[in-house]
Amino acid sequence: MLKKMNVIAAMLAIVMVLCALPVNSFAETKNVNKVDDKTMEKLVLKAKDVFNIKDVYDNFEVNSSSDDQYGTIYNLSWSKKDNSSQVSVSISKDMHITNYNKYENKKYETLKPKYSYDALKKYASDMIKKIDPVNAKSLKLNENTYQNFGGDNAYTFIFDRYVNDRRVIGDGASITINYVDKSVQSYSLNYNHGFDFSKTAEFDALRSNLTMDEAINIYKDNEYLKPMIKFVINDKKEPRLTFKTIYSNELNANYYVNSTSKKYERYDYPVFLNNYMTKDAATEEAMDGLSEYEVKGIDKINGIKAKDEAVKKAKTYVKDASKTKVTLSSLNQDYISKDYIYHINLESGKDDKKTYYNISFDAKDLTLLRYSKYNNYDNSDTDKKDLSSEELKKIAMDYIKKNASDIDEKEVKLISAENNSIYFVRVMDGYYVPENSISIGVSMDTKEVNDFSRAWYRKPISYEKAKISADEAYNIVKKEIQYEEAYKYIRDKSDPAKSKVVLTCMPKTTRIEIDAITGKLTNNTDEFRNYSDIDKSKYKDKATLLKQMGYAYLEDEIMPDKNLKQKDFMTFVYGSSSRNDIDEAIDYAYQRAIRNGIIKENEVNKEKEVTTIDLAKFIVRLKGMEELVGKDIFKPVNAKAKLTSEENSYLAIAKALGYVNGKAIDKNAKINRDEFINIIYNYIFK
């Protein structure tokens, strides 16, 4: 992906291009950063040739993006007036295509792949060579990439750049191809230092000085895996919030072992967590807004503070409160804790010099949760040096003592202190709680806190202590996760010219998570792995195809003779195998199934073995034929046991569709996991 690109989008006419291109190539043009007409003509013609863009579009637009490192990129866009189709291509002045996207509002007669995965894999390689014949020489298909990340009816193929038979992290390309009509849906070139992948002198000079075992031990010595308490949220069951004990590299995913120096080092960017509780209180995703009427009702029930009190306290964070006006005051509900939060925005100063404040409080006791201050003008001294980590820590801890005195200092663990920002994570009895954190930003000029964000769960956290040791966790990683030596660009933010390439030894899986109770590696890898017992299946080709499309069992085994459970049905159908956690995947699948009417809440029984009648119900609902059930239009089904009118309807429909067979149907017969693969295959493709 292009990084740090500033859109110029200059608008100058390219008349010569219009004259030079075939008639009806495009009906409308917009202007671009200065480029000679012949060059623009070549760029457009190359894009049209590579992706077979026909002269069927009504509009054509050009704009440009530029970067000091990458130069100018021209963004070409064709579209139809009815918005039924659009194509966009990003291409550099020296003819390197960096991005391609195609949207087409098209319905297919069948969703069954017309082209096999292997056929499209070869086609993808051929297209990569056609799109970028120079860089393609150093690109190799990643055979272990999960195939269906590209969306409906498509496979996505990932190509990595290799130098000296080692992968270059961050360099490569991806291409998504429709498996019904073989059309290219998207393409992206990813790179670090320009487009010339043939320059390898910087890589050639690096030598490895360690073994894999040495690298793993270095990770271990630096506590790469940390014991953690993970928040598990489910809106459909009680308790809604539960806690899971794991070992994870979540806090250290940006660290690596340098194969040359044998040092444990970090990328040039800080750690970023998927922190539920740091969501902005004003966002709809994290908060449910309440009307004034609702607020008054809650005030009586929950004993929350009056809004005026919250506003008054917010103004204490402003130096001249008399000249400050309130631009927003709202009461919202936290996504995790369900506690009520006041969100208040303040504004002070004149038009050309205004200061804005965003402040949030716990609605019950007005504990500060969020504070940010920013200006519409820049008065910083760029020559000043960043604050030291020691200065940052002192300022931050003083602020926490004053504004978060309810937090036990012993539970506050420093993670990073740099770039005038400091980040803490909660630690309880040696267990890290990544969803609980404090981040603080400090002004380089005034040394005052201008940003404070607290995500600290204030209710009891009940968790089970780890049953496996850290040593055992590392042994699991060593056994289950492959390591590789790979090149990595390390960018110097202060001086890009000093950026360098290093030889690293890293786990191939970016995120590692191990259940600290069971010792199982959770389902948290992007790698495509076929079932380990695929050869035992009667339908192995169908099973492989479905798995490539995202329809799969959560386990790495089919277990063909084992009876199908209700949770197996739901997770298989709703493609949950790519989710990070098995429990999360199951809950996610059920939420979707209930929402779509496939199963009713009173029917949920995850461990129940699916019977013929269960299968018939789910299939009929998936087919959208539930409204026919119970109508007096079906002949009695020949069954081994007496059927209710409703059961007869389900079985009659399922039999007519070909999902239930037999002269005398046993409604209580169990379905095995292998037969279910065949059933779902037929459901999707027939």
Residue pairs with C-beta under 8 A, 6 or more apart in sequence:
1 188
1 190
2 65
2 67
2 70
2 73
2 90
2 98
2 99
3 67
4 67
4 69
5 65
5 66
5 67
5 70
5 73
6 65
6 66
6 67
7 63
7 64
7 65
8 33
8 63
8 64
8 65
8 66
9 63
9 64
9 65
10 31
10 32
10 33
10 34
10 63
10 64
11 30
11 31
11 32
11 63
12 31
12 32
12 34
13 29
13 31
14 29
14 31
14 32
14 37
14 40
14 62
15 37
16 37
16 38
16 40
16 41
17 29
17 37
17 40
17 41
17 44
18 25
18 26
18 29
20 37
20 38
20 41
21 41
21 44
21 45
22 55
23 55
24 55
25 44
25 48
25 55
25 60
26 57
26 59
26 60
26 78
27 57
27 58
27 59
27 60
28 58
28 59
28 60
28 61
29 60
29 61
29 62
30 61
30 62
30 63
31 62
32 40
32 62
32 63
32 64
32 74
33 64
33 66
33 72
33 74
35 72
35 74
35 93
39 93
40 62
40 74
42 95
43 74
43 76
43 91
43 93
43 95
44 76
46 91
46 95
46 97
47 53
47 76
47 89
47 91
47 97
50 97
50 130
50 131
51 87
51 89
51 100
51 102
51 184
53 78
53 87
53 89
56 80
56 85
57 78
57 79
57 80
57 85
57 87
58 79
58 80
58 81
59 77
59 78
59 79
59 80
59 81
60 76
60 77
60 78
61 76
61 77
61 79
62 74
62 75
62 76
62 77
63 74
63 75
64 72
64 73
64 74
64 75
65 72
65 73
65 75
65 90
66 72
66 73
67 73
69 193
69 194
69 496
70 92
70 194
70 195
71 92
71 93
72 92
72 93
73 90
73 91
73 92
73 98
74 90
74 91
74 92
74 93
75 88
75 89
75 90
76 88
76 89
76 90
76 91
77 86
77 87
77 88
77 89
78 86
78 87
78 88
79 85
79 86
79 87
80 86
83 105
84 104
84 105
85 102
85 103
85 104
85 105
86 101
86 102
86 103
86 104
87 100
87 101
87 102
87 103
88 99
88 100
88 101
88 102
89 97
89 99
89 100
90 97
90 98
90 99
90 100
91 97
91 98
92 98
92 195
94 195
96 132
96 134
96 135
96 189
96 195
97 131
97 132
97 187
97 189
98 188
98 189
99 186
99 187
99 188
99 189
100 131
100 184
100 186
100 187
100 188
101 185
101 186
102 183
102 184
102 185
102 186
104 183
108 153
108 180
108 181
110 180
110 685
111 152
111 153
111 180
111 684
111 685
112 180
112 684
112 685
113 179
113 180
113 545
113 549
114 179
114 180
114 181
114 182
115 123
115 179
115 180
115 182
117 147
117 155
117 179
117 544
117 545
117 548
120 155
120 157
120 177
120 179
120 182
121 141
121 155
121 157
123 177
123 182
124 141
124 155
124 157
124 159
124 175
124 177
125 141
127 175
127 177
127 184
127 187
128 136
128 139
128 159
128 173
128 175
129 136
131 173
131 175
131 187
132 173
132 189
134 195
134 196
134 197
134 198
135 161
135 173
135 189
135 195
135 197
137 197
137 198
138 161
138 162
138 163
138 197
138 198
139 159
139 160
139 161
139 162
139 172
139 173
139 197
140 159
140 160
140 162
141 157
141 158
141 159
142 157
142 158
142 159
142 160
142 172
144 527
144 528
144 529
145 156
145 157
145 158
145 526
145 527
145 528
146 526
146 527
146 528
146 578
147 155
147 156
147 157
147 528
147 548
147 549
148 154
148 155
148 156
148 548
148 549
148 550
148 575
149 156
149 526
149 578
150 156
150 176
150 177
150 185
150 186
151 176
151 185
153 178
153 179
153 180
154 176
154 177
154 178
154 179
154 185
155 176
155 177
155 179
155 548
156 174
156 175
156 176
157 174
157 175
157 176
157 177
158 172
158 173
158 174
159 172
159 173
159 174
159 175
160 167
160 168
160 171
160 172
161 167
161 168
161 171
161 172
161 197
162 168
163 200
163 203
163 204
163 487
164 200
164 203
164 204
166 203
166 484
166 485
166 486
166 487
166 503
167 484
167 486
167 487
168 192
168 203
168 486
168 487
168 488
168 489
169 486
169 487
169 488
169 489
169 504
169 506
170 190
170 191
170 192
170 488
170 489
171 190
171 191
171 192
171 197
172 189
172 190
173 187
173 188
173 189
173 190
174 186
174 187
174 188
174 190
175 184
175 186
175 187
175 188
176 184
176 185
176 186
176 187
177 183
177 184
177 185
178 184
178 185
189 195
191 197
192 489
192 491
193 489
193 499
202 500
202 501
203 487
203 501
206 259
206 260
206 487
206 501
206 502
206 503
207 260
207 503
208 259
208 260
208 485
208 503
208 505
209 259
209 260
209 261
209 262
210 218
210 257
210 259
210 262
210 505
212 483
212 505
214 262
215 257
215 259
215 483
215 505
216 474
216 477
216 478
216 483
218 257
218 262
218 264
219 225
219 257
219 264
219 474
220 470
220 471
220 474
221 264
222 252
222 255
222 264
223 252
223 470
224 249
224 252
224 255
225 247
225 248
225 249
225 252
225 470
225 473
225 474
225 477
225 512
225 514
226 247
226 248
226 249
226 250
226 251
226 252
226 432
227 245
227 246
227 247
227 430
227 431
227 432
227 466
227 470
227 516
228 245
228 246
228 247
228 248
228 250
228 431
228 432
228 433
228 434
229 243
229 244
229 245
229 246
229 428
229 431
229 432
229 433
229 461
229 463
230 243
230 244
230 245
230 246
230 248
230 434
230 435
231 241
231 243
231 276
231 336
231 435
231 457
232 241
232 242
232 243
232 244
232 581
232 583
232 584
233 240
233 241
233 276
233 335
233 336
234 240
234 242
234 587
235 591
236 587
236 590
236 591
236 594
236 601
237 587
240 338
241 336
241 337
243 461
243 462
243 463
244 463
244 515
244 581
244 583
245 431
245 463
245 464
245 465
245 466
245 515
245 516
245 517
246 513
246 514
246 515
246 516
246 522
247 466
247 468
247 470
247 473
247 512
247 513
247 514
247 516
248 434
248 511
248 512
248 513
248 514
249 507
249 511
249 512
250 273
250 434
250 511
250 513
251 271
251 273
251 415
251 425
251 432
251 434
252 271
253 271
253 510
253 511
254 266
254 267
254 269
254 270
254 271
255 264
255 265
255 266
255 267
256 264
256 265
256 266
256 267
256 488
256 502
256 504
256 505
256 506
257 263
257 264
257 265
257 504
257 505
257 506
258 264
258 265
258 502
258 503
258 504
259 485
259 502
259 503
259 504
259 505
260 502
260 503
265 490
265 502
267 488
267 490
268 490
268 491
268 492
268 493
270 416
270 418
270 419
270 421
270 423
271 415
271 416
271 423
273 434
273 435
273 437
275 434
275 435
275 437
275 455
276 286
276 335
276 336
276 435
276 455
277 334
277 335
277 336
277 337
277 435
277 436
277 437
277 455
277 456
277 457
278 437
278 439
278 453
278 455
279 285
279 286
279 287
279 335
280 286
280 370
281 287
281 332
281 334
281 341
281 343
281 360
281 369
281 370
282 328
282 330
282 332
282 343
282 358
285 335
286 332
286 334
286 335
287 332
287 333
287 334
287 335
287 341
287 343
288 332
288 333
289 330
289 331
289 332
290 298
290 330
290 331
290 332
290 333
295 307
295 331
298 304
298 331
298 340
299 306
302 340
302 363
302 364
303 364
304 331
304 340
304 363
304 364
305 342
305 361
305 363
305 364
305 365
305 366
307 329
307 331
307 342
309 366
310 329
310 342
310 344
310 361
310 363
310 366
311 326
311 329
311 344
313 361
313 366
314 326
314 344
314 346
314 357
314 359
314 361
315 321
315 324
315 346
317 357
317 359
317 371
317 373
318 324
318 346
318 348
318 357
320 348
323 348
323 349
324 346
324 347
324 348
324 357
325 346
325 347
325 348
326 344
326 345
326 346
327 345
327 346
327 347
328 343
328 344
328 345
329 342
329 343
329 344
329 345
330 342
330 343
330 344
331 340
331 341
331 342
331 343
331 363
332 340
332 341
332 343
333 339
333 340
333 341
334 340
334 341
336 435
336 457
337 457
337 458
337 459
339 362
339 363
339 364
339 458
340 362
340 363
340 364
341 360
341 361
341 362
341 363
341 369
342 360
342 361
342 362
342 363
342 366
343 358
343 359
343 360
343 370
344 357
344 358
344 359
344 360
344 361
345 356
345 357
345 358
345 359
346 356
346 357
346 359
347 354
347 355
347 356
347 357
348 354
348 355
348 357
349 355
352 376
352 377
353 375
353 376
353 377
354 375
354 376
354 377
355 373
355 374
355 375
355 376
356 373
356 374
356 375
356 376
357 371
357 372
357 373
358 370
358 371
358 372
359 368
359 370
359 371
359 372
360 368
360 369
360 370
360 371
361 367
361 368
361 369
362 369
362 458
367 404
367 406
368 403
368 404
368 452
368 454
369 453
369 454
370 452
370 453
370 454
371 403
371 449
371 451
371 452
372 450
372 451
372 452
372 453
373 450
373 451
374 450
379 445
380 443
380 444
380 445
381 444
381 445
384 444
384 445
385 444
386 418
386 419
386 420
386 444
387 395
387 420
387 442
387 444
387 447
389 417
389 418
389 422
391 442
391 447
392 417
392 418
392 420
392 421
392 422
392 440
392 442
393 414
393 417
393 422
395 440
395 442
395 447
395 449
396 417
396 422
396 424
396 438
396 440
396 442
396 449
397 409
397 412
399 440
399 449
399 452
400 407
400 409
400 412
400 438
400 440
401 409
403 452
404 438
404 454
404 456
406 458
407 438
407 456
411 426
411 427
411 428
412 424
412 426
412 427
412 438
413 424
413 425
413 426
413 427
413 432
414 422
414 423
414 424
415 423
415 424
415 425
416 422
416 423
417 423
420 441
420 442
420 443
420 444
421 439
421 440
421 441
421 442
421 451
422 439
422 440
422 442
423 437
423 438
423 439
423 440
424 437
424 438
424 439
425 432
425 433
425 434
425 436
425 437
426 432
426 433
426 436
426 437
426 456
427 433
428 461
431 463
433 457
433 461
435 455
435 457
436 455
436 456
436 457
437 453
437 454
437 455
437 456
438 452
438 453
438 454
438 455
438 456
439 451
439 452
439 453
440 449
440 451
440 452
440 453
441 449
441 450
441 451
441 452
442 448
442 449
442 450
443 449
443 450
464 517
466 516
466 517
467 516
467 517
467 518
467 519
468 476
468 514
468 516
468 517
468 519
472 519
473 514
473 516
473 519
476 514
476 519
476 521
477 507
477 512
477 514
477 521
480 521
481 507
481 508
481 509
481 512
481 521
482 507
482 508
482 509
483 505
483 506
483 507
483 508
484 505
484 506
484 508
485 503
485 504
485 505
486 503
486 504
486 505
486 506
487 501
487 502
487 503
487 504
488 501
488 502
488 504
488 506
489 499
489 500
489 501
490 499
490 500
490 501
490 502
491 499
492 498
492 499
492 500
508 527
509 524
509 525
509 526
509 527
510 526
511 524
511 580
512 521
512 524
513 521
513 522
513 524
513 580
513 581
514 520
514 521
514 522
515 521
515 522
522 580
522 581
522 582
523 554
523 577
523 579
523 580
523 581
523 582
523 585
524 580
524 581
526 578
528 547
528 548
529 556
530 544
530 547
531 537
531 543
531 547
531 553
531 556
531 557
531 558
532 556
532 557
533 557
533 558
533 559
533 560
534 540
534 543
534 544
534 558
536 558
536 560
537 543
537 558
537 560
537 674
537 677
538 560
538 674
538 678
539 674
539 677
539 678
539 681
542 677
542 678
542 681
543 558
543 677
545 681
546 552
546 677
546 680
546 681
546 684
547 577
550 575
550 577
550 578
551 572
551 573
551 575
551 680
551 684
552 572
552 575
552 577
553 559
553 568
553 571
553 572
553 577
553 673
554 568
554 571
554 576
554 577
554 582
554 585
554 586
558 673
558 674
558 677
559 673
560 672
560 673
560 674
561 672
561 673
561 674
562 672
562 673
563 609
563 610
563 670
563 671
563 672
563 673
564 609
564 610
564 670
564 671
564 672
564 673
564 675
564 676
565 606
565 607
565 608
565 609
565 610
566 599
566 604
566 605
566 606
566 607
566 608
566 609
566 610
566 614
567 586
567 589
567 590
567 606
567 607
568 610
568 673
568 676
569 610
569 615
569 618
569 676
570 576
570 586
570 589
570 590
570 592
570 593
570 598
570 599
571 577
571 585
571 586
571 589
572 676
572 680
573 589
573 593
573 598
573 622
573 680
574 588
574 589
574 592
574 593
576 585
576 586
576 588
576 589
577 585
579 585
579 588
586 606
590 599
590 604
590 606
593 599
594 600
594 601
594 604
597 621
597 626
598 618
598 621
598 622
599 618
599 621
608 614
609 670
610 618
610 670
610 671
610 676
611 667
611 668
611 669
611 670
611 671
612 651
612 660
612 665
612 666
612 667
612 668
612 669
612 671
613 647
613 650
613 651
613 667
613 668
615 654
615 659
615 660
615 671
615 679
616 650
616 651
616 653
616 654
616 659
616 660
617 650
619 654
619 657
619 659
619 679
619 683
620 626
620 628
620 629
620 650
620 653
620 654
622 683
623 653
623 657
625 653
628 649
628 653
629 646
629 649
629 650
629 653
630 645
630 646
630 649
631 649
634 648
634 649
634 652
634 653
635 652
636 643
636 648
637 643
637 648
637 651
637 652
637 655
637 665
638 663
638 664
638 665
639 648
639 651
639 664
639 665
639 666
639 667
640 664
640 665
640 666
640 667
641 666
641 667
641 668
643 651
643 667
647 667
651 660
651 665
651 667
654 660
655 661
655 665
658 682
658 686
659 679
659 682
659 683
671 679
